Amino acid sequence: MSPVTRAVACVAMFFTASEANSQFSLRREVPVPADANACKVTCQRFGFQVLEKWKPEFTGLTDPTVCCKKCDEAFAGEAKTKIQQVMQVGVAPAMTAGECKTICHRFGMKSLGPKFSSITN
């Protein structure tokens, strides 16, 4: 075997082995979404084929908006997120200062109750 052929074979084996163990592999398994939000993130990243393997009702989707609506249908009846609970009840549940700041950073002041509803910035 010539030195050039040997070098090419070594480089090919290196890339094959490193790609197989890499977390950035193109062939890695993407986990099934845990909730509606994770499902919608997959939709927004055009991961329709991943969702299609998970549930057949995602077959043939090409629009992220339609896919997000399917996520809501697929996860209907599951526990709502904290912000959805606040919007439904109208009273903010007990939360940490960090959680409160997160809601404010997402412009959800009105959902925190009357003391926060007048804040706009």
Summary of the structure (lengths in Angstrom):
residues: 121
radius of gyration: 23.0
end to end distance: 70.6
largest distance: 79.5
contacts: 251
relative contact order: 0.08
helix: 58%
strand: 0%
